[in-house]
Amino acid sequence: MENEIILLDTSILIEYYRKKDKSKSILFRLLKDHSIFAVSAVTHFEIYTETSNEQLNFWDTFFKEITFCHLMLKYHLKLLISIRI
């Protein structure tokens, strides 16, 4: 799993943002086993479309640490659609 890129869906990011205790989020659990994450342009767009002025700083900081995935990415991606808890 060392070289896998995890493509994060909008729902995973929203769940992370909303959790008061971030350690109980799906993203936090993914951080235990993975180190490379990406978001699609669609996810980036969806987040900023629904972002209020109070949330801008959080998302600006978050996206500075995330790779943006282009449709023709050469690496193998493990698409994260849902995780059963």
C-alpha positions as CSV (number, residue, x, y, z in Angstrom):
1,M,0.0,0.0,0.0
2,E,3.0,2.2,0.2
3,N,2.7,3.6,-3.4
4,E,-1.1,3.7,-3.6
5,I,-2.8,7.0,-4.1
6,I,-6.1,7.3,-2.3
7,L,-8.6,9.4,-4.2
8,L,-10.8,11.1,-1.7
9,D,-14.5,11.6,-2.4
10,T,-16.4,14.8,-1.4
11,S,-18.3,12.9,1.3
12,I,-15.1,11.8,3.0
13,L,-13.9,15.4,3.2
14,I,-17.2,16.8,4.4
15,E,-17.4,14.1,7.1
16,Y,-13.9,15.0,8.3
17,Y,-14.7,18.7,8.4
18,R,-17.9,18.1,10.4
19,K,-16.5,15.7,13.0
20,K,-15.6,17.5,16.2
21,D,-13.3,14.6,17.1
22,K,-11.3,14.2,13.9
23,S,-9.9,10.9,15.1
24,K,-13.3,9.3,14.6
25,S,-13.4,10.3,10.9
26,I,-12.8,7.9,8.0
27,L,-10.0,10.1,6.7
28,F,-8.2,9.9,10.0
29,R,-8.4,6.1,9.8
30,L,-7.0,6.1,6.3
31,L,-4.0,8.2,7.5
32,K,-2.9,5.2,9.5
33,D,-2.3,3.0,6.4
34,H,-1.8,5.5,3.6
35,S,0.3,8.6,3.0
36,I,-0.6,9.7,-0.5
37,F,-4.0,11.3,-1.0
38,A,-5.5,13.1,-4.0
39,V,-8.8,14.8,-4.9
40,S,-10.3,15.2,-8.3
41,A,-11.1,18.6,-9.8
42,V,-14.8,17.7,-9.3
43,T,-14.3,17.2,-5.6
44,H,-12.3,20.4,-5.3
45,F,-15.1,22.2,-7.1
46,E,-17.9,20.7,-5.0
47,I,-16.1,21.6,-1.7
48,Y,-15.6,25.3,-2.7
49,T,-19.1,25.6,-4.2
50,E,-20.6,24.9,-0.8
51,T,-18.0,26.6,1.3
52,S,-18.9,29.5,3.5
53,N,-16.5,32.4,4.3
54,E,-15.9,30.9,7.7
55,Q,-14.8,27.6,6.2
56,L,-12.4,29.1,3.5
57,N,-9.3,29.0,5.7
58,F,-9.8,25.4,6.7
59,W,-10.2,24.2,3.1
60,D,-7.4,26.5,1.8
61,T,-5.0,24.9,4.3
62,F,-6.3,21.4,3.7
63,F,-5.9,21.6,-0.1
64,K,-2.3,22.9,0.2
65,E,-1.4,19.4,1.4
66,I,-3.4,17.4,-1.2
67,T,-2.4,16.3,-4.7
68,F,-4.9,17.1,-7.4
69,C,-5.7,14.2,-9.7
70,H,-6.0,14.7,-13.4
71,L,-8.1,12.4,-15.5
72,M,-5.1,10.9,-17.3
73,L,-3.0,10.3,-14.1
74,K,-0.3,7.6,-14.9
75,Y,-0.3,6.1,-11.4
76,H,-2.6,3.3,-10.3
77,L,-5.4,4.8,-8.2
78,K,-7.5,3.1,-5.6
79,L,-10.8,4.9,-5.9
80,L,-12.4,5.4,-2.6
81,I,-16.1,5.4,-3.0
82,S,-17.2,4.1,0.3
83,I,-15.8,2.3,3.4
84,R,-17.9,-0.1,5.5
85,I,-17.4,0.7,9.1
